[in-house]
Amino acid sequence: MKVKFILLGAMVFATSVAFSQTGNLRKAKASYDKFNEVKSIGNPALGASDLNAAKEALEKAIEHEKTMELAETWTYYALVNADLALLDSTEASAGYMQKAVEAREKAISLDTEKENEQNLSILNSILAQYELNNGVKAWDSQDFESAYSAFDKGLNYLPGDTTLLYYSGLAAVNSQQYDKALSKYVELVPIDSFSNNKQIILDVSRLYLMQGDTTNAIKYAEVGASKYPEDNELATQNIELNLMAGNQDKIINTINEQVAKDPNNKNLHYYLGIAYSETGDLEKAEASYKKALEIDPNYLEANINLGGLILNRGIDHFNKTNNASLPQSEYDAEIKKAYDIFDSALPYLEKAVEVDGNSYLALANLKKYYEIKEDQAKIDELQARIDALQ
C-alpha cells in the first residue's frame, strides 16, 4: 500500500492573545517555528532538539497562571506532542499522542473566539497522519482489524478525507467487517474527484449483494452504470443484478444499448437471451443465444440454455398436439414437427456435454433428449455419468 502523506511541512500560524505572553510561551513558539522550518524541507528529525525545547517551555507555560488558560498555550502543546508522536518510533510515541489529544480537547474548549482555528486544523492533520501511519504498519503486518481501527480514528480528525475513508474501507473488507466497509465506501460514491470512484461504486454494489441486500446492490449498480456509461464492468453488474432480481422487462433496453456499443461481447447476447426467455419472447431469446455462440461456439451456458430452450419448445409442441383433436394425418405431421424440433436441439445439447462433461445441467438436458427418443442405452450411460458426479 502506498501512503498518501496528509501533512507535508504544514505552516503554523501566529495568533494574538488578549493577555501579555510569558517568556515560556514565546520561547516555545520560537522553538516550534524553528522545528517547522526544518520540517518544511522534509527533515523533521533534524529539528528534534528545537521540538523538545518547545515542549519543555510549554510544560512550564501550562502551569503559569497567565498562560495556563490560554487556548494558544494548549494548541501549541498539542502541536508539539503530536509532532513528537510522529517522530518517536518507541513506545513513548503513544504517550505523546495521548497528551496531544487531551491538549487538543482543552484548546478547543478554550478557543471560544476561534483564534486558533487554523493551527487546530493543522493539528488535526498531524494527528490523522499519526493514525494513518499506524494503520499502514498494521496493514503491512496483515492485522486488518487494527488497521481499520487506526484509519477510522484518523477520520475523527479529518472527517471525509478520501484517503482515510478508502483505506479504512479496504481494511474493513480484508477483516470481513463488511458493514463497516460499506459505511466508508458509501461516503466516497458521490466524490467524483476520487481516483477510484468507479471501483468504489462497483464494490459498494457487490458488498450489498454479499449482505443479501439486493435492492441496494441494484441501486448502486444503476448509479455506477449511469455515472460511467462506458464502463463495461459496471454495466455488466447492473445487468446481472437486474436479471437476478427478475427485472427482465426493465433491463432489456439497457442490454440492447450495451450490445450496440459492444456487439462482439458474447456475454451481452447471452444476457439478452435470458431476458427475452424470461419475458416469453422465445424467438428473440433463441436468436440471442445463437449470436453468443457465433462469437464463442464453446460458450457452455449459452449451449445449455439454447439446447434447453429448443427442447422445451419441442415438448410444448408435442403436448399441444397430443391434447388436440386432429385427424391422424395432421396429428402425424405435427408430431414429426415436434421431433424435428427435438433433433434441432441435439447439437447444442451435445456441445454442452463436450465443453463440460461434469456439468449436471448439460448431462441432464442430453438425457432428457434421449428419454424422448426412448434410447435406453444412452439414458443409462448418461445416468451413470450423472450418478458419478455425486
PLY file of the C-alpha trace (Angstrom):
ply
format ascii 1.0
element vertex 390
property float x
property float y
property float z
element edge 389
property int vertex1
property int vertex2
end_header
0.00 0.00 0.00
1.34 3.42 -0.87
0.74 6.01 1.80
-0.56 9.44 0.96
1.14 11.84 3.36
-1.57 14.14 4.60
0.82 16.56 6.26
3.88 17.80 4.42
5.55 20.80 6.01
2.38 22.49 7.23
2.79 26.09 8.32
1.77 27.06 11.84
0.11 30.47 12.04
0.86 33.03 14.76
-2.15 34.15 16.77
-2.65 37.08 19.12
-3.91 36.79 22.67
-5.63 39.23 24.92
-3.06 38.81 27.66
0.63 39.52 27.68
2.61 36.40 26.97
5.16 34.99 29.37
8.65 34.14 28.25
7.93 30.40 28.19
5.13 30.66 25.65
7.22 32.96 23.45
10.18 30.63 23.75
8.02 27.61 22.89
6.62 29.31 19.80
10.07 30.38 18.64
11.46 26.85 19.07
8.47 25.29 17.34
8.87 27.72 14.43
12.49 26.58 14.04
11.35 22.95 14.04
8.80 23.69 11.34
11.44 25.33 9.15
13.37 22.05 9.14
10.21 20.01 8.81
9.11 22.00 5.77
12.17 20.83 3.82
11.49 17.18 4.68
13.93 16.66 7.57
11.84 16.86 10.77
14.25 14.65 12.74
16.92 17.36 12.44
14.64 19.67 14.39
14.11 17.29 17.30
16.11 19.43 19.74
14.00 22.50 18.94
10.84 20.42 19.32
11.93 19.19 22.74
12.86 22.73 23.75
9.37 23.83 22.78
7.90 21.01 24.83
9.89 21.96 27.94
8.84 25.60 27.66
5.20 24.68 27.15
5.17 22.39 30.18
6.06 25.45 32.21
3.56 27.63 30.35
0.65 25.31 31.15
1.45 25.74 34.83
1.82 29.54 34.74
-1.24 31.48 35.83
-1.07 33.90 32.89
-0.89 31.20 30.20
-2.47 28.11 31.71
-5.96 29.06 30.49
-4.94 30.33 27.06
-6.20 28.36 24.05
-2.94 29.20 22.30
-0.87 27.52 25.01
-2.82 24.28 24.72
-2.89 24.44 20.94
0.90 24.62 20.79
1.23 21.97 23.48
-0.95 19.69 21.36
1.02 20.50 18.19
4.37 19.82 19.83
3.28 16.50 21.32
1.65 15.44 18.05
4.89 16.07 16.16
6.85 14.24 18.84
4.49 11.28 18.44
5.22 11.24 14.71
8.98 11.44 15.24
9.26 8.87 18.02
9.49 5.22 16.98
9.43 3.85 20.54
6.57 3.08 22.92
6.79 6.69 24.11
5.04 7.71 20.89
1.65 6.64 22.25
2.21 8.78 25.34
2.91 11.86 23.25
-0.19 11.12 21.21
-2.35 10.89 24.31
-1.05 14.25 25.55
-1.71 15.78 22.14
-5.29 14.52 22.08
-6.00 15.75 25.61
-4.43 19.14 24.89
-6.48 19.42 21.71
-9.69 18.98 23.65
-8.56 21.61 26.17
-7.63 24.03 23.39
-10.97 23.60 21.62
-12.88 24.24 24.82
-10.91 27.44 25.48
-10.86 28.79 21.93
-14.29 30.39 22.05
-13.29 33.14 19.61
-11.84 30.66 17.10
-8.48 32.50 17.12
-6.55 29.21 16.91
-8.76 27.57 14.31
-6.06 27.41 11.61
-3.49 25.87 13.92
-6.06 23.40 15.26
-6.76 22.40 11.68
-3.05 21.74 11.17
-3.05 19.78 14.42
-5.87 17.61 13.08
-3.76 16.81 10.02
-0.81 15.76 12.20
-3.00 13.57 14.42
-4.61 12.00 11.34
-1.15 11.37 9.89
-0.16 9.55 13.08
-3.19 7.27 12.82
-2.61 6.77 9.11
0.97 5.66 9.80
-0.23 3.24 12.48
-2.83 1.87 10.10
-0.25 1.24 7.40
2.02 -0.57 9.86
-0.87 -2.79 10.94
-1.81 -3.39 7.29
1.74 -4.45 6.45
1.53 -6.93 9.36
-1.75 -8.30 7.96
-3.54 -7.07 11.09
-6.50 -5.63 9.20
-8.73 -5.08 12.23
-6.10 -2.86 13.86
-5.53 -1.15 10.53
-9.23 -0.36 10.28
-9.27 0.96 13.85
-6.34 3.30 13.16
-7.70 4.62 9.86
-11.10 5.12 11.48
-9.52 7.11 14.32
-7.83 9.29 11.71
-11.28 10.23 10.43
-12.07 11.73 13.83
-9.56 14.45 12.95
-10.14 14.67 9.19
-13.78 13.73 8.56
-14.44 12.91 4.94
-10.75 12.56 3.99
-10.83 10.33 0.91
-7.57 8.53 1.66
-8.65 7.58 5.17
-12.13 6.60 4.00
-10.68 4.40 1.28
-8.05 2.75 3.48
-10.49 2.17 6.34
-12.99 0.62 3.94
-10.30 -1.56 2.40
-9.11 -2.72 5.82
-12.70 -3.47 6.83
-13.17 -5.61 3.70
-9.99 -7.54 4.46
-11.09 -8.13 8.05
-14.55 -9.16 6.80
-16.28 -6.27 8.54
-18.46 -5.64 5.53
-20.97 -3.35 7.23
-18.11 -1.04 8.28
-16.63 -1.18 4.80
-19.96 -0.11 3.35
-20.27 2.81 5.74
-16.92 4.16 4.49
-17.29 3.38 0.80
-20.78 4.88 0.55
-19.29 8.23 1.57
-16.92 8.03 -1.40
-19.61 7.32 -4.01
-20.58 10.98 -4.64
-16.95 12.18 -4.73
-16.25 12.26 -8.47
-12.72 13.55 -7.93
-11.72 10.40 -6.03
-9.48 8.44 -8.39
-11.05 5.04 -7.62
-14.63 6.28 -7.76
-15.75 3.75 -10.38
-14.31 0.81 -8.47
-15.78 2.06 -5.21
-19.29 2.14 -6.68
-18.83 -1.37 -8.03
-17.54 -2.57 -4.66
-20.46 -0.96 -2.83
-22.88 -2.83 -5.07
-21.05 -6.12 -4.51
-20.83 -5.60 -0.75
-24.57 -5.01 -0.53
-25.10 -8.18 -2.53
-22.88 -10.11 -0.10
-25.04 -8.75 2.71
-28.14 -10.05 0.94
-29.42 -6.53 0.21
-30.32 -6.88 -3.47
-32.26 -3.62 -3.53
-29.25 -1.50 -2.59
-26.94 -3.65 -4.70
-29.07 -2.79 -7.75
-29.38 0.84 -6.67
-25.63 1.39 -6.67
-25.07 -0.69 -9.79
-27.51 1.62 -11.57
-25.78 4.68 -10.11
-22.46 3.41 -11.46
-23.83 2.48 -14.89
-25.43 5.91 -15.19
-22.36 7.77 -13.94
-19.89 5.81 -16.08
-21.86 4.61 -19.13
-18.72 3.47 -20.96
-17.55 1.16 -18.17
-18.27 -2.47 -19.10
-17.83 -3.85 -15.59
-20.41 -1.52 -14.08
-22.79 -2.12 -16.97
-22.45 -5.88 -16.51
-23.03 -5.61 -12.75
-26.20 -3.62 -13.39
-27.47 -6.14 -15.96
-26.67 -9.25 -13.90
-28.28 -7.93 -10.74
-31.45 -6.85 -12.52
-31.68 -10.28 -14.16
-31.20 -11.93 -10.77
-33.97 -9.76 -9.34
-36.36 -10.65 -12.15
-36.32 -7.19 -13.72
-36.11 -8.53 -17.26
-38.55 -6.05 -18.79
-36.70 -3.17 -17.18
-33.23 -4.25 -18.29
-33.79 -5.39 -21.91
-33.34 -1.89 -23.34
-30.19 -1.42 -21.26
-28.71 -4.67 -22.58
-29.55 -3.70 -26.17
-27.82 -0.35 -25.63
-24.72 -2.17 -24.45
-24.90 -4.59 -27.38
-24.91 -1.60 -29.75
-21.71 -0.37 -28.10
-20.04 -3.77 -27.93
-21.63 -6.13 -30.48
-18.94 -8.78 -30.11
-19.44 -9.20 -26.38
-20.79 -12.75 -26.08
-22.00 -12.21 -22.51
-24.32 -9.38 -23.54
-26.03 -11.59 -26.12
-26.29 -14.34 -23.51
-27.88 -11.94 -21.01
-30.26 -10.77 -23.71
-31.21 -14.39 -24.32
-32.02 -14.82 -20.62
-34.09 -11.63 -20.54
-36.09 -12.49 -23.65
-36.62 -16.04 -22.44
-37.98 -14.85 -19.10
-40.36 -12.42 -20.80
-41.65 -15.16 -23.07
-40.13 -13.86 -26.31
-38.57 -17.21 -27.16
-37.81 -16.38 -30.79
-35.63 -13.44 -29.77
-34.14 -15.46 -26.94
-33.10 -18.20 -29.35
-31.60 -15.65 -31.74
-29.64 -14.03 -28.90
-28.20 -17.33 -27.69
-27.22 -18.23 -31.25
-25.46 -14.87 -31.62
-23.47 -15.58 -28.44
-22.47 -18.95 -29.89
-21.41 -17.37 -33.19
-18.89 -15.40 -31.15
-17.87 -18.37 -28.99
-19.11 -21.84 -30.02
-17.75 -23.26 -26.74
-19.81 -20.94 -24.54
-21.12 -23.53 -22.06
-24.03 -21.59 -20.57
-25.30 -20.44 -23.96
-25.22 -24.03 -25.27
-27.07 -25.29 -22.19
-29.72 -22.57 -22.32
-30.26 -22.75 -26.07
-30.44 -26.56 -26.09
-32.87 -26.50 -23.17
-34.99 -23.75 -24.73
-35.36 -25.66 -28.02
-36.01 -28.91 -26.17
-38.80 -27.25 -24.17
-40.25 -25.75 -27.33
-40.42 -29.25 -28.82
-42.05 -30.63 -25.65
-44.65 -27.84 -25.72
-45.46 -28.61 -29.35
-45.65 -32.34 -28.60
-48.03 -31.83 -25.65
-50.17 -29.35 -27.56
-50.54 -31.84 -30.41
-51.48 -34.67 -28.05
-54.13 -32.52 -26.43
-55.69 -31.52 -29.74
-58.34 -33.48 -31.62
-56.71 -33.83 -35.02
-57.14 -36.15 -37.95
-54.48 -38.84 -37.96
-52.59 -37.38 -40.90
-52.41 -33.93 -39.28
-51.50 -35.47 -35.95
-48.63 -37.43 -37.52
-47.35 -34.27 -39.26
-47.41 -32.23 -36.06
-45.70 -34.98 -34.05
-42.98 -35.10 -36.71
-42.54 -31.32 -36.30
-42.07 -31.86 -32.57
-39.38 -34.48 -33.18
-37.70 -32.23 -35.72
-37.54 -29.54 -33.03
-36.05 -32.09 -30.60
-33.42 -33.02 -33.15
-32.52 -29.37 -33.78
-31.67 -29.08 -30.07
-29.28 -32.04 -30.16
-26.15 -30.21 -31.47
-26.32 -27.72 -28.60
-27.07 -30.42 -26.02
-24.10 -32.48 -27.20
-21.83 -29.45 -27.42
-22.58 -28.54 -23.81
-21.52 -32.01 -22.65
-18.45 -31.83 -24.86
-17.43 -28.49 -23.33
-18.02 -29.65 -19.74
-18.63 -33.32 -19.17
-19.12 -32.69 -15.47
-21.98 -30.24 -15.85
-25.12 -31.66 -14.27
-27.39 -29.43 -16.37
-25.64 -30.37 -19.60
-25.89 -34.11 -18.83
-29.49 -33.87 -17.60
-30.64 -31.99 -20.70
-29.00 -34.50 -23.03
-30.52 -37.38 -21.04
-33.95 -35.75 -21.44
-33.46 -35.75 -25.20
-32.74 -39.50 -25.22
-35.69 -40.14 -22.94
-37.87 -38.50 -25.57
-36.16 -40.62 -28.23
-36.56 -43.72 -26.00
-32.89 -44.65 -26.38
-32.38 -46.71 -23.22
-28.66 -47.33 -23.78
-27.97 -43.60 -23.94
-30.24 -42.95 -20.96
-28.33 -45.48 -18.86
-24.96 -44.13 -19.98
-25.88 -40.54 -19.10
-27.49 -41.51 -15.82
-24.28 -43.29 -14.83
-22.32 -40.11 -15.57
-24.78 -38.06 -13.50
-24.54 -40.50 -10.61
-20.75 -40.31 -10.78
-20.94 -36.56 -10.13
-22.45 -37.23 -6.73
0 1
1 2
2 3
3 4
4 5
5 6
6 7
7 8
8 9
9 10
10 11
11 12
12 13
13 14
14 15
15 16
16 17
17 18
18 19
19 20
20 21
21 22
22 23
23 24
24 25
25 26
26 27
27 28
28 29
29 30
30 31
31 32
32 33
33 34
34 35
35 36
36 37
37 38
38 39
39 40
40 41
41 42
42 43
43 44
44 45
45 46
46 47
47 48
48 49
49 50
50 51
51 52
52 53
53 54
54 55
55 56
56 57
57 58
58 59
59 60
60 61
61 62
62 63
63 64
64 65
65 66
66 67
67 68
68 69
69 70
70 71
71 72
72 73
73 74
74 75
75 76
76 77
77 78
78 79
79 80
80 81
81 82
82 83
83 84
84 85
85 86
86 87
87 88
88 89
89 90
90 91
91 92
92 93
93 94
94 95
95 96
96 97
97 98
98 99
99 100
100 101
101 102
102 103
103 104
104 105
105 106
106 107
107 108
108 109
109 110
110 111
111 112
112 113
113 114
114 115
115 116
116 117
117 118
118 119
119 120
120 121
121 122
122 123
123 124
124 125
125 126
126 127
127 128
128 129
129 130
130 131
131 132
132 133
133 134
134 135
135 136
136 137
137 138
138 139
139 140
140 141
141 142
142 143
143 144
144 145
145 146
146 147
147 148
148 149
149 150
150 151
151 152
152 153
153 154
154 155
155 156
156 157
157 158
158 159
159 160
160 161
161 162
162 163
163 164
164 165
165 166
166 167
167 168
168 169
169 170
170 171
171 172
172 173
173 174
174 175
175 176
176 177
177 178
178 179
179 180
180 181
181 182
182 183
183 184
184 185
185 186
186 187
187 188
188 189
189 190
190 191
191 192
192 193
193 194
194 195
195 196
196 197
197 198
198 199
199 200
200 201
201 202
202 203
203 204
204 205
205 206
206 207
207 208
208 209
209 210
210 211
211 212
212 213
213 214
214 215
215 216
216 217
217 218
218 219
219 220
220 221
221 222
222 223
223 224
224 225
225 226
226 227
227 228
228 229
229 230
230 231
231 232
232 233
233 234
234 235
235 236
236 237
237 238
238 239
239 240
240 241
241 242
242 243
243 244
244 245
245 246
246 247
247 248
248 249
249 250
250 251
251 252
252 253
253 254
254 255
255 256
256 257
257 258
258 259
259 260
260 261
261 262
262 263
263 264
264 265
265 266
266 267
267 268
268 269
269 270
270 271
271 272
272 273
273 274
274 275
275 276
276 277
277 278
278 279
279 280
280 281
281 282
282 283
283 284
284 285
285 286
286 287
287 288
288 289
289 290
290 291
291 292
292 293
293 294
294 295
295 296
296 297
297 298
298 299
299 300
300 301
301 302
302 303
303 304
304 305
305 306
306 307
307 308
308 309
309 310
310 311
311 312
312 313
313 314
314 315
315 316
316 317
317 318
318 319
319 320
320 321
321 322
322 323
323 324
324 325
325 326
326 327
327 328
328 329
329 330
330 331
331 332
332 333
333 334
334 335
335 336
336 337
337 338
338 339
339 340
340 341
341 342
342 343
343 344
344 345
345 346
346 347
347 348
348 349
349 350
350 351
351 352
352 353
353 354
354 355
355 356
356 357
357 358
358 359
359 360
360 361
361 362
362 363
363 364
364 365
365 366
366 367
367 368
368 369
369 370
370 371
371 372
372 373
373 374
374 375
375 376
376 377
377 378
378 379
379 380
380 381
381 382
382 383
383 384
384 385
385 386
386 387
387 388
388 389
